[in-house]
Amino acid sequence: MQKTYLFDFDGTLVDSMPTFVSCMLRILDENHIPYGKDITKTITPLGLNGTADYFLNEMGLQMTKEELVLTIKKYLLDAYFYTIPAKAHVIEVLQELKRQGASLNILTASPHITLDACLKRLGMWELFDNIWSCDDFNTTKADPNIYHQVAQKLGSTVDQVLFLDDNLDADITAKSAGMQVCGVYDDSSKDYVAQIQAATDHYIFDFQELL
């Protein structure tokens, strides 16, 4: 059995991608910023701060980063605090993996203010040995070095860690860094299933497949 797991959060453990994406696109719409059909694929691995930088530096949004981050947090907080659910079978599968002695860890682009509250509300907090936001590393999952930093903190090497994520770009980057990678189905990435399958070692449509 795999002993060390590194899970993404949004779209992998919880069904939050519709909320995340709608909040981000709401900001673009309110500011009359046009965007292409691939915007979801682009911003989902970036998280709050990374998306803010992308909107400001690449899409020409005219506001300060502080103003933008505060707006994003305002739009997201209620959903993470009160309504976003775990994806199907996630909690029971994590409980079983934990019972079998696996090390369960999170690496997500989400900030701790939403991540921690959501995990605690869903009763998942205690299942994880480490819960990391990309903010803890001052970089994003688009940076191969983050996976080496995580492996080092785990007292392991990248090739001994199984990374699970629903996002194509994150999966490709983790694979390039040397991790074992398992793609995870999410409706937000349904158009990229074949590409994710081709880029990863494993692919699951349901968490029960991990057992």
C-alpha positions as CSV (number, residue, x, y, z in Angstrom):
1,M,0.0,0.0,0.0
2,Q,1.1,3.6,-0.7
3,K,2.4,5.1,2.6
4,T,2.6,8.8,1.9
5,Y,-0.1,10.8,0.2
6,L,-0.1,14.4,-0.8
7,F,-3.6,15.7,-1.6
8,D,-4.8,18.8,-3.4
9,F,-7.8,20.4,-1.7
10,D,-10.1,22.2,-4.0
11,G,-11.7,19.9,-6.6
12,T,-9.9,16.9,-5.1
13,L,-11.1,16.6,-1.5
14,V,-14.0,19.1,-1.5
15,D,-16.5,20.1,-4.2
16,S,-15.4,23.8,-4.2
17,M,-14.3,24.5,-7.8
18,P,-17.7,25.9,-8.9
19,T,-17.6,28.3,-6.0
20,F,-13.9,29.3,-6.5
21,V,-14.3,29.8,-10.3
22,S,-17.5,31.7,-10.0
23,C,-16.1,34.1,-7.5
24,M,-13.0,34.7,-9.6
25,L,-15.0,35.2,-12.8
26,R,-17.4,37.5,-11.0
27,I,-14.5,39.9,-10.4
28,L,-13.5,39.9,-14.0
29,D,-17.2,40.4,-15.1
30,E,-17.7,43.2,-12.7
31,N,-14.6,44.9,-14.1
32,H,-15.5,44.2,-17.7
33,I,-12.3,42.1,-18.3
34,P,-12.7,39.6,-21.1
35,Y,-11.4,36.1,-20.7
36,G,-11.0,32.9,-22.8
37,K,-12.5,29.5,-22.3
38,D,-9.3,28.1,-20.7
39,I,-9.4,30.6,-17.8
40,T,-10.6,27.9,-15.4
41,K,-7.6,25.6,-16.3
42,T,-5.3,28.6,-15.9
43,I,-6.4,29.9,-12.5
44,T,-7.4,26.8,-10.5
45,P,-3.8,25.8,-9.6
46,L,-2.9,29.4,-8.7
47,G,-5.1,29.8,-5.6
48,L,-6.1,33.2,-4.1
49,N,-2.8,35.1,-4.2
50,G,-1.7,33.5,-7.5
51,T,-5.0,34.3,-9.2
52,A,-4.8,37.9,-7.9
53,D,-1.3,38.3,-9.4
54,Y,-2.5,36.8,-12.7
55,F,-5.5,39.2,-12.9
56,L,-3.3,42.2,-12.1
57,N,-0.2,41.4,-14.1
58,E,-1.5,39.4,-17.1
59,M,-5.2,40.6,-17.5
60,G,-4.8,44.2,-16.7
61,L,-7.3,44.4,-13.8
62,Q,-7.1,48.0,-12.3
63,M,-7.0,47.8,-8.5
64,T,-4.4,47.2,-5.9
65,K,-3.6,43.7,-4.9
66,E,-4.8,44.4,-1.3
67,E,-8.2,45.5,-2.7
68,L,-8.4,42.5,-4.9
69,V,-7.5,39.9,-2.3
70,L,-10.0,41.4,0.2
71,T,-12.7,41.2,-2.5
72,I,-11.9,37.6,-3.3
73,K,-11.9,36.6,0.4
74,K,-15.2,38.3,0.9
75,Y,-16.8,36.4,-1.9
76,L,-15.2,33.0,-0.8
77,L,-15.4,33.0,3.0
78,D,-19.1,32.2,3.5
79,A,-19.0,29.2,1.2
80,Y,-15.9,27.7,2.8
81,F,-17.1,28.4,6.3
82,Y,-20.6,27.1,5.9
83,T,-21.6,25.2,2.7
84,I,-18.8,23.6,0.6
85,P,-19.1,19.8,1.0
86,A,-16.6,17.0,0.8
87,K,-16.6,15.1,-2.4
88,A,-18.2,11.7,-2.5
89,H,-16.5,9.0,-0.4
90,V,-13.6,11.2,0.5
91,I,-14.0,11.1,4.3
92,E,-14.5,7.4,4.7
93,V,-11.6,6.6,2.3
94,L,-9.3,8.9,4.2
95,Q,-10.3,7.4,7.5
96,E,-9.5,3.9,6.1
97,L,-6.1,5.0,4.7
98,K,-5.3,6.5,8.1
99,R,-6.4,3.3,9.9
100,Q,-4.0,1.4,7.6
101,G,-1.1,3.6,8.7
102,A,-0.8,5.9,5.7
103,S,0.6,9.5,6.1
104,L,-2.0,11.9,4.8
105,N,-1.0,15.4,3.8
106,I,-2.4,18.4,1.9
107,L,-0.8,20.9,-0.5
108,T,-3.2,23.4,-1.8
109,A,-3.3,26.8,-3.4
110,S,-6.1,27.8,-1.0
111,P,-5.1,30.1,1.9
112,H,-5.3,28.8,5.5
113,I,-8.2,31.2,6.3
114,T,-10.6,29.1,4.1
115,L,-8.7,25.8,4.1
116,D,-8.5,25.3,7.8
117,A,-12.1,26.4,8.5
118,C,-13.5,24.1,5.9
119,L,-11.5,21.0,7.0
120,K,-12.5,21.5,10.6
121,R,-16.2,21.9,9.8
122,L,-16.1,18.7,7.7
123,G,-14.4,16.8,10.5
124,M,-11.3,16.1,8.3
125,W,-8.7,18.2,10.1
126,E,-7.4,15.5,12.4
127,L,-6.9,13.0,9.6
128,F,-3.9,14.9,8.2
129,D,-0.3,14.9,9.4
130,N,0.5,18.2,7.5
131,I,-1.8,20.8,6.0
132,W,0.1,23.2,3.7
133,S,-1.0,26.1,1.7
134,C,1.3,27.2,-1.1
135,D,1.5,30.5,0.8
136,D,3.6,28.6,3.3
137,F,6.3,28.2,0.6
138,N,5.8,31.6,-1.0
139,T,5.3,29.9,-4.4
140,T,2.7,28.0,-6.4
141,K,2.1,24.5,-7.6
142,A,3.4,25.7,-11.0
143,D,6.9,25.7,-9.4
144,P,8.5,22.2,-9.5
145,N,10.6,23.1,-6.5
146,I,7.6,23.2,-4.2
147,Y,7.3,19.4,-4.5
148,H,10.9,18.9,-3.5
149,Q,10.4,21.2,-0.5
150,V,7.3,19.2,0.6
151,A,9.1,15.9,0.2
152,Q,12.0,17.2,2.4
153,K,9.5,18.3,5.1
154,L,8.0,14.8,5.0
155,G,11.5,13.3,5.5
156,S,11.1,11.6,2.2
157,T,12.0,11.9,-1.5
158,V,9.7,13.0,-4.2
159,D,9.5,9.6,-5.8
160,Q,8.1,8.1,-2.5
161,V,5.1,10.5,-2.4
162,L,1.8,10.0,-4.3
163,F,0.4,13.4,-5.3
164,L,-3.3,13.6,-6.1
165,D,-4.8,16.6,-8.0
166,D,-7.7,17.3,-10.4
167,N,-5.8,20.0,-12.3
168,L,-3.8,19.1,-15.4
169,D,-1.0,21.7,-15.0
170,A,-0.4,20.8,-11.3
171,D,-0.3,17.1,-12.2
172,I,2.2,17.8,-15.0
173,T,4.4,19.9,-12.8
174,A,4.4,17.4,-9.9
175,K,5.3,14.6,-12.4
176,S,8.1,16.7,-13.8
177,A,9.4,17.1,-10.3
178,G,9.6,13.3,-9.8
179,M,6.5,12.6,-7.8
180,Q,4.1,9.7,-8.4
181,V,0.9,11.4,-9.6
182,C,-2.7,10.3,-9.5
183,G,-5.2,12.4,-11.4
184,V,-8.6,13.0,-9.8
185,Y,-11.9,13.5,-11.7
186,D,-13.7,16.8,-11.1
187,D,-16.4,18.4,-13.2
188,S,-14.3,21.5,-13.6
189,S,-11.6,19.5,-15.4
190,K,-13.8,17.1,-17.3
191,D,-12.6,18.4,-20.6
192,Y,-9.0,17.4,-19.7
193,V,-9.5,13.8,-18.5
194,A,-7.7,12.2,-21.4
195,Q,-4.8,14.7,-21.1
196,I,-4.5,14.1,-17.3
197,Q,-4.7,10.4,-17.8
198,A,-1.8,10.6,-20.3
199,A,0.3,12.8,-18.0
200,T,-0.1,10.8,-14.7
201,D,0.6,7.4,-13.3
202,H,-2.9,6.7,-12.2
203,Y,-6.4,8.3,-12.5
204,I,-9.5,7.9,-10.3
205,F,-13.1,8.9,-11.0
206,D,-14.1,8.1,-7.4
207,F,-12.1,8.1,-4.2
208,Q,-13.1,4.5,-3.4
209,E,-10.7,3.5,-6.2
210,L,-7.8,4.4,-3.8
211,L,-8.7,1.3,-1.7
